[in-house]
Amino acid sequence: MRNVMKLRTLLATALLLTAACAAGVAHAAPPANNKELVLAFFRMMFLEKNVDKAMQAYVDKGLIQHDPYLPDGADAMGDFFTSYFEQHPQANAEIKLVIAEGDLVMVQSLWKESPEDTGQALVDIFRAQNGKIVEHWAVSQDIPENPANRNTMF
């Protein structure tokens, strides 16, 4: 009888551990999914300029912001870009490079406020968690009209 109880306890413990491990794996999105998430957000937000829909669909309300020009929170980012696109309706972003590693996705892009603009090279880094963007870093550099070499910034 004791052996049967030990066996049942052992089996129950094994089932619980298996379920716990499987549940933990389900929450961690693979890099390909994070890359798809960020690209869908980037396209909707910056190419289609559908700010409200992009923010609601892809960005966590408690967004942690490392861009020194934006406060924390999805609402702050959404408000900023709604106003920005109203003031710069010809603004355009062209994705040049995307790299995904774990929960981080980096997007390098060419950003122009108008067709005549020489533009800026931007690098945005997003951290995704549970199917939402939860953290954002951004750096930018003006593209010089007369660079010191023939290589492009991309």
N, C-alpha and C positions, 0 to 999 in steps of 0.2 A: 504494500500500500504506500509506504514511504517513497519507494522508487517511482511510482506512478505520480505522486504529488510533486516530486523533484522534477520529473520529466515535464509535467504540465507547467510548472513554474519556469523552467528553462525555455520551453517553447513560447510561453507568453512573453517572457523577457526578450527573446529573439525577435518576435513579431513587433513588439514596441520599438526596439532599436531600429529595425528595418523601416518601420513607418516614420520614425523620427528622422532618420537619414534621408529618406525619400522626400519628406516635407522640406528639409533644409535645402536640398538640391533644387526643388521646384522654384524657390524664391530667387535663386541666382541666375539671371539671364545670361546666356552665352554671348560672347563678343559680337557675333553676327547679328543677333537680335538687337543688341544695344546700338550697333552701327545702323541698322535699318530704322530704329526708333529715332536716332538723332538726325539721320538724313531726311526722314519724313517730316520731322519738325523743321529742319533748316529750310527745306523746299517750301513748305507751307508758309512759314514765317517770313522768310527773306526773299524768296523768288515770287511766290503768289501774293505775298503781303496780306495774308489772311491772319492777322495778329490774334484776334480773340479766339478763333477756332484752334490755332496752333497752341496757344497758351493753355487752353482748357484740355486739349487732347493729350499733350505731351509733357507739360511742366507741372511739377509739384508746387502747391501753393506756398510751401515753406522754402522755396528755392534759396540756396546759399550762393551769394553773388560775390565773386572776387574781382569783377570789373570795377575799377576805382570810380567810375562815373555813374554807377547804378547802385541803389540800395538793395538790400535783401528782399526777397519775395517775388512771386510770379506777377502780382499786380503791378509792381513798380516797373518791371521789365516790359510788360504789356503796354502800360501807359506811355512809357518812353518811346517805344517803337510805333505806336499809333500816331503820336504827335510827330515823330521823325518822318514817317512816310507821308503825312499830310503836308509837311514843309518841303519834302524832297520826293515828289512823286516819280521822278525818273531814276531814283536810286536803284542800283542793280548789284547783285552778288553773283559771282561765278565760282563754283566749287572747283578747286584745283587738286586737292589731295585729302584723303580721309584715312585715318589710321585708328583701329580699335584694339584695345588691350584690356581685357577684363571688363570692369565697369566704366572705363574711360574711353571716350571717343574724341579724337582731334579732327577738326575741319580747318583746312587752310583754304582761304578764298581771296579772290580779287573783288574789292568793294569799290564801286564808283557811285558818286552822287548824281552824275549826269554823264551823257555819252562823251563829252569833251574832257571830263576829269581824267587825270593820269591815274588816279586811284590810290588805294591803300592795300597793302598785304595784311590780311587778318589771320590770326590763329585763334580759334575758339576751342576750348576744351570743355567737354560736358561729362558729368558723372551721372550714370543712370542707376536707378534702384527700383525694383518692382514695377518696371514698365513706365517709369516717369523720369524726367530729367530733374535731378535734385541739387546739382551744383554746377557752376559755370565760371570759367576763367576766360579772359580775353586780352590779347595784345595786338597792337596794330603798328604799322610803320608806313609812312608815306612812300610812294614809289617815286624816286627822283626822275626828273626829266632827262638828266645827263648822268647816267650811272658810270662808275669808274671801270666797269667791265661790260662785256657783251652778254653775260649770263643774265637770264631774267631772275626775278625773285621767286619764280615758280619752277 
